[in-house]
Amino acid sequence: MAGEELNSLGGIIYCMKFEGYAPTAISLLAANLFTIAIAVTQGWGLLQLLWVYWFQSVIIGVFNYLRILNLKEFSTDNFAE
């Protein structure tokens, strides 16, 4: 029975494909899992963990702001109303 569960789990993991996902989404997921693992092993409180995620949001916001500033052309002509 345990062997069947292991094979089933291996099949599930094998079927999980990251095709079509942006590399930034995968790295963000990995960073979040890493942060949670560190928080659990180091015994962080909720406030410490929230500071990490707040800072992460600030960094993402800064990079998106820079992307907006570097847009060469922006138009909403093709959006449906």
C-alpha angles and dihedrals in degrees: 000000000000091000091054091051090050092050090047091051091046089051091051092050091046091052092053103098125182094204112134095022119116114247088235091059091051093048090048090052091048092049091050092049090048091050092050091048092051091046092052096046094045095043096238119183124234094261093055091049092048091053090056093051092044090053090047089054091050091052092049090048093051092051092047090049090053090049090053091050091052095053109125096195132011127182136163094197095113096050116105119231 
